[in-house]
């Protein structure tokens, strides 16, 4: 019976070789590049950042697994976008929410489930900020909350999940910037130097 043993040996060698084969490294993550946003000159002496969101670091919260957390992305955005160019007054960027949660999704059961590739988790991101500006008795306030969701397929690697979380945070910051742009013509308009 050398035939079945030989087949089993060849199969085991093939599996061992596949297990030892080098894996392809994940593609590099695209930065949350905030330099693409045009700076806005505010007629205040300083711009401060106040993070009031505290992650529980426990399920279902997963923002701490993102290469750049939503809070850090907002900090980078504020540093790039909001420039103090005045001699009096302050602007404060206050983060009250910067979460990403993970929710398991139902899987296809039965024979169809064996051959299908389901989306297994949904990631829901949320950023909420307030920008308060004051100078010489004048004040302006802007608040915005943005939300996005993305799903990932079963069999995703750690690199795939990091890329998804990175893209989710980038989309949130893009949405936040679009909302803030409206405020520079509205509630914070008196503080914007043209």
N, CA and C atoms as an extended XYZ file, in Angstrom:
582
Properties=species:S:1:pos:R:3:atomname:S:1:resname:S:1:resid:I:1 pbc="F F F"
N         0.805       -1.200        0.000 N   UNK     1
C         0.000        0.000        0.000 CA  UNK     1
C         0.849        1.265        0.000 C   UNK     1
N         1.874        1.321       -0.763 N   UNK     2
C         2.657        2.538       -0.795 CA  UNK     2
C         1.898        3.700       -1.431 C   UNK     2
N         0.905        3.448       -2.252 N   UNK     3
C         0.159        4.521       -2.927 CA  UNK     3
C        -0.505        5.496       -1.960 C   UNK     3
N        -1.360        5.012       -1.018 N   UNK     4
C        -2.036        5.943       -0.111 CA  UNK     4
C        -1.054        6.652        0.833 C   UNK     4
N        -0.009        5.915        1.265 N   UNK     5
C         0.969        6.559        2.150 CA  UNK     5
C         1.738        7.645        1.418 C   UNK     5
N         2.078        7.341        0.186 N   UNK     6
C         2.807        8.316       -0.618 CA  UNK     6
C         1.928        9.563       -0.850 C   UNK     6
N         0.655        9.361       -1.147 N   UNK     7
C        -0.271       10.482       -1.361 CA  UNK     7
C        -0.396       11.313       -0.085 C   UNK     7
N        -0.517       10.635        1.057 N   UNK     8
C        -0.621       11.351        2.332 CA  UNK     8
C         0.653       12.121        2.632 C   UNK     8
N         1.807       11.515        2.345 N   UNK     9
C         3.086       12.189        2.591 CA  UNK     9
C         3.223       13.421        1.707 C   UNK     9
N         2.854       13.294        0.450 N   UNK    10
C         2.924       14.438       -0.478 CA  UNK    10
C         1.982       15.545       -0.015 C   UNK    10
N         0.806       15.154        0.429 N   UNK    11
C        -0.153       16.130        0.927 CA  UNK    11
C         0.389       16.864        2.160 C   UNK    11
N         0.959       16.122        3.089 N   UNK    12
C         1.527       16.738        4.291 CA  UNK    12
C         2.679       17.675        3.953 C   UNK    12
N         3.537       17.266        3.017 N   UNK    13
C         4.638       18.136        2.592 CA  UNK    13
C         4.122       19.409        1.938 C   UNK    13
N         3.086       19.292        1.129 N   UNK    14
C         2.508       20.469        0.470 CA  UNK    14
C         1.919       21.427        1.502 C   UNK    14
N         1.226       20.873        2.502 N   UNK    15
C         0.661       21.714        3.566 CA  UNK    15
C         1.759       22.391        4.379 C   UNK    15
N         2.810       21.660        4.689 N   UNK    16
C         3.924       22.225        5.452 CA  UNK    16
C         4.608       23.329        4.658 C   UNK    16
N         4.785       23.118        3.368 N   UNK    17
C         5.414       24.140        2.527 CA  UNK    17
C         4.538       25.393        2.455 C   UNK    17
N         3.230       25.190        2.352 N   UNK    18
C         2.318       26.342        2.298 CA  UNK    18
C         2.342       27.110        3.606 C   UNK    18
N         2.438       26.396        4.719 N   UNK    19
C         2.468       27.055        6.028 CA  UNK    19
C         3.738       27.856        6.219 C   UNK    19
N         4.829       27.422        5.610 N   UNK    20
C         6.115       28.107        5.759 CA  UNK    20
C         6.322       29.200        4.725 C   UNK    20
N         5.467       29.267        3.729 N   UNK    21
C         5.629       30.278        2.681 CA  UNK    21
C         5.479       31.665        3.288 C   UNK    21
N         6.290       32.606        2.828 N   UNK    22
C         6.180       33.950        3.380 CA  UNK    22
C         4.828       34.561        3.020 C   UNK    22
N         4.255       35.256        3.990 N   UNK    23
C         2.985       35.912        3.729 CA  UNK    23
C         3.251       37.301        3.168 C   UNK    23
N         2.336       37.744        2.394 N   UNK    24
C         2.457       39.059        1.789 CA  UNK    24
C         2.189       40.115        2.861 C   UNK    24
N         3.098       41.094        3.024 N   UNK    25
C         2.849       42.121        4.037 CA  UNK    25
C         1.659       42.987        3.627 C   UNK    25
N         0.924       43.498        4.602 N   UNK    26
C        -0.220       44.340        4.256 CA  UNK    26
C         0.262       45.622        3.588 C   UNK    26
N        -0.549       46.189        2.705 N   UNK    27
C        -0.140       47.440        2.072 CA  UNK    27
C        -0.019       48.534        3.129 C   UNK    27
N         0.852       49.514        2.899 N   UNK    28
C         0.982       50.586        3.887 CA  UNK    28
C        -0.330       51.351        4.013 C   UNK    28
N        -0.622       51.776        5.233 N   UNK    29
C        -1.859       52.511        5.480 CA  UNK    29
C        -1.732       53.946        4.975 C   UNK    29
N        -2.801       54.427        4.383 N   UNK    30
C        -2.835       55.833        3.984 CA  UNK    30
C        -2.994       56.671        5.250 C   UNK    30
N        -2.169       57.683        5.369 N   UNK    31
C        -2.253       58.558        6.540 CA  UNK    31
C        -3.586       59.282        6.595 C   UNK    31
N        -3.938       59.680        7.807 N   UNK    32
C        -5.049       60.605        7.962 CA  UNK    32
C        -4.419       61.971        7.675 C   UNK    32
N        -4.256       62.271        6.414 N   UNK    33
C        -3.503       63.453        5.990 CA  UNK    33
C        -4.363       64.700        6.136 C   UNK    33
N        -4.093       65.470        7.169 N   UNK    34
C        -4.863       66.694        7.393 CA  UNK    34
C        -4.241       67.892        6.689 C   UNK    34
N        -3.081       67.725        6.083 N   UNK    35
C        -2.446       68.854        5.397 CA  UNK    35
C        -3.212       69.241        4.139 C   UNK    35
N        -4.134       68.393        3.699 N   UNK    36
C        -4.926       68.733        2.518 CA  UNK    36
C        -5.971       69.805        2.808 C   UNK    36
N        -6.217       70.079        4.105 N   UNK    37
C        -7.195       71.097        4.470 CA  UNK    37
C        -6.529       72.470        4.537 C   UNK    37
N        -7.148       73.439        3.904 N   UNK    38
C        -6.628       74.806        3.896 CA  UNK    38
C        -6.785       75.409        5.293 C   UNK    38
N        -5.686       75.978        5.848 N   UNK    39
C        -5.795       76.597        7.173 CA  UNK    39
C        -6.770       77.777        7.166 C   UNK    39
N        -7.447       77.943        8.287 N   UNK    40
C        -8.373       79.052        8.477 CA  UNK    40
C        -7.775       79.969        9.538 C   UNK    40
N        -7.594       81.236        9.188 N   UNK    41
C        -7.030       82.227       10.117 CA  UNK    41
C        -8.146       82.745       11.018 C   UNK    41
N        -8.007       82.482       12.312 N   UNK    42
C        -8.991       82.954       13.285 CA  UNK    42
C        -8.437       84.174       14.010 C   UNK    42
N        -9.271       85.164       14.207 N   UNK    43
C        -8.869       86.388       14.890 CA  UNK    43
C        -8.960       86.177       16.401 C   UNK    43
N        -8.113       85.277       16.888 N   UNK    44
C        -7.978       84.989       18.321 CA  UNK    44
C        -6.490       84.805       18.603 C   UNK    44
N        -6.114       84.931       19.879 N   UNK    45
C        -4.702       84.799       20.250 CA  UNK    45
C        -4.276       83.339       20.403 C   UNK    45
N        -5.233       82.427       20.682 N   UNK    46
C        -4.855       81.026       20.864 CA  UNK    46
C        -6.006       80.100       20.490 C   UNK    46
N        -5.614       78.891       20.086 N   UNK    47
C        -6.562       77.812       19.818 CA  UNK    47
C        -6.156       76.663       20.731 C   UNK    47
N        -7.083       76.200       21.553 N   UNK    48
C        -6.787       75.107       22.479 CA  UNK    48
C        -7.611       73.876       22.118 C   UNK    48
N        -7.152       72.734       22.597 N   UNK    49
C        -7.809       71.457       22.334 CA  UNK    49
C        -8.177       70.831       23.659 C   UNK    49
N        -9.426       70.410       23.794 N   UNK    50
C        -9.909       69.832       25.049 CA  UNK    50
C       -10.627       68.521       24.729 C   UNK    50
N        -9.994       67.402       25.050 N   UNK    51
C       -10.614       66.098       24.836 CA  UNK    51
C       -11.404       65.705       26.067 C   UNK    51
N       -12.725       65.623       25.928 N   UNK    52
C       -13.585       65.198       27.031 CA  UNK    52
C       -14.113       63.782       26.835 C   UNK    52
N       -13.692       63.153       25.749 N   UNK    53
C       -14.115       61.778       25.500 CA  UNK    53
C       -13.099       60.824       26.111 C   UNK    53
N       -13.595       59.897       26.908 N   UNK    54
C       -12.725       58.880       27.513 CA  UNK    54
C       -13.236       57.512       27.071 C   UNK    54
N       -12.389       56.806       26.356 N   UNK    55
C       -12.758       55.476       25.879 CA  UNK    55
C       -12.743       54.488       27.040 C   UNK    55
N       -13.669       53.549       26.981 N   UNK    56
C       -13.691       52.513       28.022 CA  UNK    56
C       -12.633       51.445       27.753 C   UNK    56
N       -12.105       51.401       26.536 N   UNK    57
C       -11.123       50.388       26.133 CA  UNK    57
C       -11.666       48.969       26.284 C   UNK    57
N       -12.989       48.844       26.293 N   UNK    58
C       -13.626       47.532       26.436 CA  UNK    58
C       -14.684       47.380       25.342 C   UNK    58
N       -14.948       46.137       24.991 N   UNK    59
C       -15.936       45.836       23.972 CA  UNK    59
C       -17.278       46.467       24.338 C   UNK    59
N       -17.974       47.055       23.404 N   UNK    60
C       -17.803       47.029       21.957 CA  UNK    60
C       -16.927       48.173       21.411 C   UNK    60
N       -16.288       48.951       22.271 N   UNK    61
C       -15.492       50.096       21.827 CA  UNK    61
C       -14.122       49.632       21.343 C   UNK    61
N       -13.762       50.024       20.114 N   UNK    62
C       -12.521       49.548       19.506 CA  UNK    62
C       -11.683       50.682       18.912 C   UNK    62
N       -11.994       51.924       19.233 N   UNK    63
C       -11.250       53.041       18.635 CA  UNK    63
C        -9.756       52.994       18.944 C   UNK    63
N        -9.409       52.392       20.067 N   UNK    64
C        -7.987       52.302       20.438 CA  UNK    64
C        -7.213       51.345       19.534 C   UNK    64
N        -7.905       50.563       18.711 N   UNK    65
C        -7.229       49.688       17.754 CA  UNK    65
C        -6.974       50.376       16.413 C   UNK    65
N        -7.545       51.535       16.210 N   UNK    66
C        -7.339       52.270       14.951 CA  UNK    66
C        -5.918       52.833       14.933 C   UNK    66
N        -5.253       52.793       13.777 N   UNK    67
C        -3.903       53.367       13.700 CA  UNK    67
C        -3.861       54.832       14.158 C   UNK    67
N        -4.894       55.583       13.837 N   UNK    68
C        -5.069       56.943       14.361 CA  UNK    68
C        -6.465       56.991       14.950 C   UNK    68
N        -6.569       57.242       16.249 N   UNK    69
C        -7.884       57.281       16.876 CA  UNK    69
C        -8.653       58.504       16.389 C   UNK    69
N        -9.981       58.484       16.477 N   UNK    70
C       -10.751       59.662       16.088 CA  UNK    70
C       -10.334       60.923       16.862 C   UNK    70
N       -10.059       60.795       18.154 N   UNK    71
C        -9.657       61.960       18.950 CA  UNK    71
C        -8.333       62.519       18.446 C   UNK    71
N        -7.356       61.647       18.176 N   UNK    72
C        -6.071       62.133       17.659 CA  UNK    72
C        -6.213       62.737       16.273 C   UNK    72
N        -7.103       62.180       15.455 N   UNK    73
C        -7.344       62.743       14.130 CA  UNK    73
C        -7.939       64.145       14.238 C   UNK    73
N        -8.862       64.348       15.177 N   UNK    74
C        -9.441       65.682       15.374 CA  UNK    74
C        -8.374       66.649       15.876 C   UNK    74
N        -7.503       66.180       16.767 N   UNK    75
C        -6.415       67.032       17.252 CA  UNK    75
C        -5.526       67.478       16.084 C   UNK    75
N        -5.152       66.525       15.231 N   UNK    76
C        -4.324       66.858       14.067 CA  UNK    76
C        -5.064       67.829       13.139 C   UNK    76
N        -6.338       67.580       12.933 N   UNK    77
C        -7.155       68.449       12.082 CA  UNK    77
C        -7.177       69.866       12.639 C   UNK    77
N        -7.429       69.994       13.941 N   UNK    78
C        -7.511       71.324       14.564 CA  UNK    78
C        -6.172       72.059       14.471 C   UNK    78
N        -5.073       71.343       14.692 N   UNK    79
C        -3.749       71.969       14.613 CA  UNK    79
C        -3.440       72.446       13.199 C   UNK    79
N        -3.880       71.700       12.205 N   UNK    80
C        -3.635       72.076       10.812 CA  UNK    80
C        -4.605       73.145       10.325 C   UNK    80
N        -5.861       73.006       10.693 N   UNK    81
C        -6.921       73.824       10.097 CA  UNK    81
C        -7.119       75.165       10.781 C   UNK    81
N        -7.005       75.220       12.095 N   UNK    82
C        -7.357       76.433       12.840 CA  UNK    82
C        -6.095       77.159       13.292 C   UNK    82
N        -5.857       78.338       12.757 N   UNK    83
C        -4.660       79.114       13.066 CA  UNK    83
C        -5.039       80.378       13.816 C   UNK    83
N        -4.437       80.569       14.989 N   UNK    84
C        -4.650       81.796       15.769 CA  UNK    84
C        -3.779       82.891       15.157 C   UNK    84
N        -4.422       83.967       14.708 N   UNK    85
C        -3.681       85.059       14.068 CA  UNK    85
C        -3.983       86.405       14.713 C   UNK    85
N        -4.711       86.402       15.827 N   UNK    86
C        -5.079       87.652       16.500 CA  UNK    86
C        -4.228       87.908       17.731 C   UNK    86
N        -4.597       88.924       18.469 N   UNK    87
C        -3.855       89.288       19.688 CA  UNK    87
C        -4.678       89.091       20.950 C   UNK    87
N        -5.988       88.886       20.814 N   UNK    88
C        -6.861       88.684       21.977 CA  UNK    88
C        -7.855       87.567       21.684 C   UNK    88
N        -8.329       86.941       22.741 N   UNK    89
C        -9.379       85.945       22.615 CA  UNK    89
C        -8.845       84.538       22.431 C   UNK    89
N        -9.777       83.588       22.527 N   UNK    90
C        -9.414       82.175       22.391 CA  UNK    90
C       -10.471       81.425       21.575 C   UNK    90
N       -10.040       80.347       20.993 N   UNK    91
C       -10.949       79.376       20.371 CA  UNK    91
C       -10.624       78.040       21.007 C   UNK    91
N       -11.664       77.291       21.364 N   UNK    92
C       -11.491       75.987       21.980 CA  UNK    92
C       -12.166       74.932       21.117 C   UNK    92
N       -11.437       73.869       20.835 N   UNK    93
C       -11.995       72.709       20.142 CA  UNK    93
C       -12.225       71.660       21.221 C   UNK    93
N       -13.477       71.321       21.436 N   UNK    94
C       -13.844       70.389       22.502 CA  UNK    94
C       -14.393       69.112       21.855 C   UNK    94
N       -13.747       67.986       22.131 N   UNK    95
C       -14.211       66.689       21.617 CA  UNK    95
C       -15.040       66.030       22.716 C   UNK    95
N       -16.301       65.736       22.407 N   UNK    96
C       -17.162       65.074       23.386 CA  UNK    96
C       -17.453       63.618       23.015 C   UNK    96
N       -17.120       63.233       21.777 N   UNK    97
C       -17.291       61.840       21.376 CA  UNK    97
C       -16.265       61.516       20.301 C   UNK    97
N       -15.658       60.354       20.409 N   UNK    98
C       -14.663       59.906       19.438 CA  UNK    98
C       -14.637       58.394       19.394 C   UNK    98
N       -15.791       57.799       19.330 N   UNK    99
C       -15.889       56.339       19.467 CA  UNK    99
C       -15.914       55.609       18.136 C   UNK    99
N       -15.469       54.376       18.204 N   UNK   100
C       -15.718       53.388       17.152 CA  UNK   100
C       -16.169       52.126       17.878 C   UNK   100
N       -17.321       51.616       17.482 N   UNK   101
C       -17.820       50.383       18.088 CA  UNK   101
C       -17.847       49.275       17.045 C   UNK   101
N       -17.726       48.045       17.538 N   UNK   102
C       -17.760       46.865       16.672 CA  UNK   102
C       -19.002       46.062       17.005 C   UNK   102
N       -19.750       45.712       15.966 N   UNK   103
C       -20.972       44.931       16.124 CA  UNK   103
C       -20.878       43.690       15.244 C   UNK   103
N       -21.063       42.508       15.831 N   UNK   104
C       -21.074       41.269       15.039 CA  UNK   104
C       -22.344       41.217       14.201 C   UNK   104
N       -22.204       40.736       12.989 N   UNK   105
C       -23.343       40.616       12.080 CA  UNK   105
C       -23.734       39.152       11.947 C   UNK   105
N       -25.001       38.882       11.651 N   UNK   106
C       -25.431       37.485       11.497 CA  UNK   106
C       -24.764       36.853       10.279 C   UNK   106
N       -24.484       35.568       10.389 N   UNK   107
C       -23.843       34.829        9.298 CA  UNK   107
C       -24.862       33.942        8.614 C   UNK   107
N       -24.622       33.707        7.337 N   UNK   108
C       -25.467       32.806        6.562 CA  UNK   108
C       -25.269       31.384        7.076 C   UNK   108
N       -26.364       30.696        7.308 N   UNK   109
C       -26.325       29.335        7.842 CA  UNK   109
C       -26.530       28.316        6.720 C   UNK   109
N       -26.277       27.063        7.032 N   UNK   110
C       -26.547       25.963        6.111 CA  UNK   110
C       -25.521       25.851        4.994 C   UNK   110
N       -25.932       25.171        3.923 N   UNK   111
C       -25.047       24.930        2.784 CA  UNK   111
C       -24.604       26.260        2.170 C   UNK   111
N       -25.508       27.198        2.058 N   UNK   112
C       -25.166       28.505        1.476 CA  UNK   112
C       -24.092       29.191        2.307 C   UNK   112
N       -24.144       29.038        3.613 N   UNK   113
C       -23.157       29.651        4.495 CA  UNK   113
C       -21.757       29.113        4.300 C   UNK   113
N       -21.671       27.857        3.838 N   UNK   114
C       -20.363       27.240        3.620 CA  UNK   114
C       -19.657       27.885        2.431 C   UNK   114
N       -20.412       28.242        1.418 N   UNK   115
C       -19.801       28.773        0.197 CA  UNK   115
C       -19.866       30.299        0.091 C   UNK   115
N       -20.564       30.941        0.992 N   UNK   116
C       -20.668       32.405        0.907 CA  UNK   116
C       -19.610       33.073        1.785 C   UNK   116
N       -19.309       34.301        1.470 N   UNK   117
C       -18.347       35.078        2.255 CA  UNK   117
C       -19.106       36.268        2.835 C   UNK   117
N       -19.513       36.124        4.074 N   UNK   118
C       -20.351       37.130        4.725 CA  UNK   118
C       -19.552       38.316        5.237 C   UNK   118
N       -20.252       39.407        5.411 N   UNK   119
C       -19.726       40.536        6.179 CA  UNK   119
C       -19.960       40.160        7.644 C   UNK   119
N       -18.895       40.113        8.438 N   UNK   120
C       -19.026       39.562        9.789 CA  UNK   120
C       -19.096       40.607       10.891 C   UNK   120
N       -18.534       41.796       10.649 N   UNK   121
C       -18.590       42.852       11.660 CA  UNK   121
C       -18.917       44.178       10.994 C   UNK   121
N       -19.590       45.012       11.763 N   UNK   122
C       -19.850       46.392       11.343 CA  UNK   122
C       -19.149       47.306       12.340 C   UNK   122
N       -18.462       48.305       11.820 N   UNK   123
C       -17.777       49.291       12.648 CA  UNK   123
C       -18.505       50.623       12.497 C   UNK   123
N       -18.988       51.147       13.618 N   UNK   124
C       -19.710       52.424       13.636 CA  UNK   124
C       -18.823       53.468       14.301 C   UNK   124
N       -18.510       54.524       13.574 N   UNK   125
C       -17.682       55.593       14.114 CA  UNK   125
C       -18.501       56.852       14.340 C   UNK   125
N       -18.121       57.595       15.358 N   UNK   126
C       -18.824       58.840       15.670 CA  UNK   126
C       -17.840       59.836       16.256 C   UNK   126
N       -17.870       61.051       15.721 N   UNK   127
C       -17.094       62.163       16.279 CA  UNK   127
C       -18.073       63.292       16.557 C   UNK   127
N       -17.957       63.870       17.739 N   UNK   128
C       -18.760       65.047       18.085 CA  UNK   128
C       -17.829       66.092       18.684 C   UNK   128
N       -17.909       67.301       18.134 N   UNK   129
C       -17.074       68.388       18.638 CA  UNK   129
C       -17.895       69.660       18.800 C   UNK   129
N       -17.344       70.557       19.595 N   UNK   130
C       -17.837       71.924       19.692 CA  UNK   130
C       -16.629       72.837       19.541 C   UNK   130
N       -16.780       73.893       18.778 N   UNK   131
C       -15.756       74.929       18.697 CA  UNK   131
C       -16.363       76.185       19.290 C   UNK   131
N       -15.728       76.691       20.330 N   UNK   132
C       -16.173       77.923       20.993 CA  UNK   132
C       -15.113       78.987       20.767 C   UNK   132
N       -15.536       80.148       20.341 N   UNK   133
C       -14.603       81.261       20.154 CA  UNK   133
C       -15.118       82.466       20.917 C   UNK   133
N       -14.202       83.203       21.540 N   UNK   134
C       -14.583       84.430       22.252 CA  UNK   134
C       -13.450       85.436       22.136 C   UNK   134
N       -13.873       86.720       22.022 N   UNK   135
C       -12.916       87.820       21.931 CA  UNK   135
C       -13.655       89.107       22.229 C   UNK   135
N       -13.171       89.854       23.205 N   UNK   136
C       -13.721       91.171       23.534 CA  UNK   136
C       -15.241       91.172       23.692 C   UNK   136
N       -15.766       90.188       24.381 N   UNK   137
C       -17.208       90.133       24.637 CA  UNK   137
C       -18.014       89.481       23.536 C   UNK   137
N       -17.434       89.288       22.377 N   UNK   138
C       -18.128       88.593       21.288 CA  UNK   138
C       -17.848       87.098       21.398 C   UNK   138
N       -18.817       86.292       20.976 N   UNK   139
C       -18.602       84.848       21.027 CA  UNK   139
C       -19.315       84.169       19.878 C   UNK   139
N       -18.846       82.983       19.576 N   UNK   140
C       -19.466       82.157       18.550 CA  UNK   140
C       -19.266       80.698       18.905 C   UNK   140
N       -20.251       79.889       18.616 N   UNK   141
C       -20.186       78.470       18.942 CA  UNK   141
C       -20.677       77.658       17.760 C   UNK   141
N       -19.983       76.570       17.525 N   UNK   142
C       -20.359       75.634       16.475 CA  UNK   142
C       -20.260       74.234       17.045 C   UNK   142
N       -21.278       73.426       16.815 N   UNK   143
C       -21.255       72.025       17.250 CA  UNK   143
C       -21.615       71.140       16.070 C   UNK   143
N       -20.961       70.000       16.004 N   UNK   144
C       -21.265       69.041       14.940 CA  UNK   144
C       -21.016       67.633       15.423 C   UNK   144
N       -21.834       66.718       14.925 N   UNK   145
C       -21.628       65.283       15.151 CA  UNK   145
C       -21.688       64.612       13.789 C   UNK   145
N       -20.715       63.758       13.525 N   UNK   146
C       -20.689       63.019       12.262 CA  UNK   146
C       -20.589       61.533       12.575 C   UNK   146
N       -21.217       60.725       11.727 N   UNK   147
C       -21.227       59.279       11.927 CA  UNK   147
C       -21.013       58.578       10.598 C   UNK   147
N       -20.327       57.469       10.662 N   UNK   148
C       -20.087       56.623        9.485 CA  UNK   148
C       -20.054       55.176        9.943 C   UNK   148
N       -20.355       54.255        9.019 N   UNK   149
C       -20.272       52.813        9.295 CA  UNK   149
C       -19.607       52.123        8.130 C   UNK   149
N       -18.906       51.050        8.449 N   UNK   150
C       -18.286       50.196        7.429 CA  UNK   150
C       -18.351       48.765        7.922 C   UNK   150
N       -18.410       47.830        6.972 N   UNK   151
C       -18.417       46.407        7.330 CA  UNK   151
C       -17.176       45.737        6.757 C   UNK   151
N       -16.867       44.577        7.343 N   UNK   152
C       -15.702       43.823        6.883 CA  UNK   152
C       -16.098       42.362        6.698 C   UNK   152
N       -15.474       41.736        5.705 N   UNK   153
C       -15.802       40.347        5.357 CA  UNK   153
C       -15.071       39.366        6.261 C   UNK   153
N       -15.670       38.183        6.389 N   UNK   154
C       -15.011       37.126        7.154 CA  UNK   154
C       -13.676       36.797        6.502 C   UNK   154
N       -12.758       36.376        7.329 N   UNK   155
C       -11.430       36.040        6.830 CA  UNK   155
C       -10.512       37.245        6.705 C   UNK   155
N       -10.972       38.407        7.130 N   UNK   156
C       -10.144       39.608        7.035 CA  UNK   156
C        -8.943       39.488        7.972 C   UNK   156
N        -7.815       39.998        7.520 N   UNK   157
C        -6.602       39.974        8.337 CA  UNK   157
C        -6.565       41.179        9.266 C   UNK   157
N        -5.609       41.172       10.171 N   UNK   158
C        -5.418       42.325       11.048 CA  UNK   158
C        -5.123       43.574       10.214 C   UNK   158
N        -4.310       43.407        9.173 N   UNK   159
C        -4.007       44.532        8.290 CA  UNK   159
C        -5.253       45.074        7.602 C   UNK   159
N        -6.163       44.170        7.201 N   UNK   160
C        -7.426       44.592        6.584 CA  UNK   160
C        -8.256       45.412        7.570 C   UNK   160
N        -8.308       44.959        8.829 N   UNK   161
C        -9.094       45.675        9.839 CA  UNK   161
C        -8.492       47.047       10.129 C   UNK   161
N        -7.157       47.116       10.229 N   UNK   162
C        -6.518       48.413       10.470 CA  UNK   162
C        -6.779       49.371        9.315 C   UNK   162
N        -6.717       48.850        8.085 N   UNK   163
C        -6.989       49.690        6.916 CA  UNK   163
C        -8.433       50.183        6.932 C   UNK   163
N        -9.364       49.306        7.312 N   UNK   164
C       -10.768       49.705        7.385 CA  UNK   164
C       -10.975       50.782        8.447 C   UNK   164
N       -10.394       50.588        9.637 N   UNK   165
C       -10.539       51.577       10.709 CA  UNK   165
C        -9.909       52.907       10.307 C   UNK   165
N        -8.777       52.840        9.638 N   UNK   166
C        -8.100       54.050        9.180 CA  UNK   166
C        -8.978       54.811        8.174 C   UNK   166
N        -9.562       54.074        7.236 N   UNK   167
C       -10.441       54.695        6.239 CA  UNK   167
C       -11.690       55.276        6.899 C   UNK   167
N       -12.219       54.586        7.904 N   UNK   168
C       -13.388       55.082        8.627 CA  UNK   168
C       -13.076       56.405        9.318 C   UNK   168
N       -11.938       56.476        9.995 N   UNK   169
C       -11.549       57.719       10.682 CA  UNK   169
C       -11.333       58.832        9.664 C   UNK   169
N       -10.720       58.511        8.552 N   UNK   170
C       -10.495       59.523        7.499 CA  UNK   170
C       -11.833       60.084        7.001 C   UNK   170
N       -12.812       59.205        6.763 N   UNK   171
C       -14.129       59.656        6.308 CA  UNK   171
C       -14.798       60.542        7.355 C   UNK   171
N       -14.665       60.165        8.624 N   UNK   172
C       -15.250       60.977        9.690 CA  UNK   172
C       -14.642       62.375        9.707 C   UNK   172
N       -13.322       62.464        9.569 N   UNK   173
C       -12.646       63.766        9.583 CA  UNK   173
C       -13.049       64.583        8.349 C   UNK   173
N       -13.170       63.934        7.200 N   UNK   174
C       -13.620       64.639        5.999 CA  UNK   174
C       -15.020       65.210        6.203 C   UNK   174
N       -15.919       64.408        6.779 N   UNK   175
C       -17.280       64.881        7.043 CA  UNK   175
C       -17.270       66.027        8.049 C   UNK   175
N       -16.454       65.883        9.081 N   UNK   176
C       -16.343       66.933       10.099 CA  UNK   176
C       -15.838       68.232        9.473 C   UNK   176
N       -14.842       68.133        8.624 N   UNK   177
C       -14.304       69.327        7.983 CA  UNK   177
C       -15.356       70.023        7.122 C   UNK   177
N       -16.153       69.255        6.396 N   UNK   178
C       -17.211       69.842        5.576 CA  UNK   178
C       -18.214       70.600        6.440 C   UNK   178
N       -18.566       70.034        7.584 N   UNK   179
C       -19.497       70.717        8.503 CA  UNK   179
C       -18.856       71.962        9.095 C   UNK   179
N       -17.572       71.876        9.457 N   UNK   180
C       -16.879       73.029       10.039 CA  UNK   180
C       -16.754       74.157        9.011 C   UNK   180
N       -16.536       73.800        7.760 N   UNK   181
C       -16.422       74.810        6.693 CA  UNK   181
C       -17.675       75.682        6.660 C   UNK   181
N       -18.843       75.067        6.854 N   UNK   182
C       -20.100       75.828        6.905 CA  UNK   182
C       -20.081       76.819        8.061 C   UNK   182
N       -19.510       76.408        9.200 N   UNK   183
C       -19.504       77.288       10.380 CA  UNK   183
C       -18.600       78.502       10.179 C   UNK   183
N       -17.576       78.380        9.328 N   UNK   184
C       -16.676       79.509        9.099 CA  UNK   184
C       -17.379       80.619        8.328 C   UNK   184
N       -18.497       80.287        7.678 N   UNK   185
C       -19.314       81.301        7.014 CA  UNK   185
C       -20.522       81.659        7.875 C   UNK   185
N       -20.775       80.878        8.937 N   UNK   186
C       -21.943       81.085        9.776 CA  UNK   186
C       -21.580       81.526       11.186 C   UNK   186
N       -21.785       80.649       12.194 N   UNK   187
C       -21.628       81.035       13.598 CA  UNK   187
C       -20.224       81.502       13.978 C   UNK   187
N       -19.196       81.043       13.281 N   UNK   188
C       -17.826       81.480       13.607 CA  UNK   188
C       -17.311       82.499       12.605 C   UNK   188
N       -18.169       82.942       11.712 N   UNK   189
C       -17.756       83.866       10.655 CA  UNK   189
C       -17.116       85.152       11.152 C   UNK   189
N       -17.583       85.653       12.283 N   UNK   190
C       -17.027       86.903       12.820 CA  UNK   190
C       -15.577       86.736       13.294 C   UNK   190
N       -15.137       85.501       13.451 N   UNK   191
C       -13.775       85.235       13.929 CA  UNK   191
C       -12.801       84.844       12.810 C   UNK   191
N       -13.327       84.718       11.601 N   UNK   192
C       -12.493       84.300       10.479 CA  UNK   192
C       -11.928       85.519        9.777 C   UNK   192
N       -10.615       85.543        9.629 N   UNK   193
C        -9.964       86.616        8.875 CA  UNK   193
C        -9.941       86.229        7.408 C   UNK   193
N       -10.451       87.094        6.581 N   UNK   194
C       -10.522       86.795        5.137 CA  UNK   194
C        -9.318       87.312        4.424 C   UNK   194
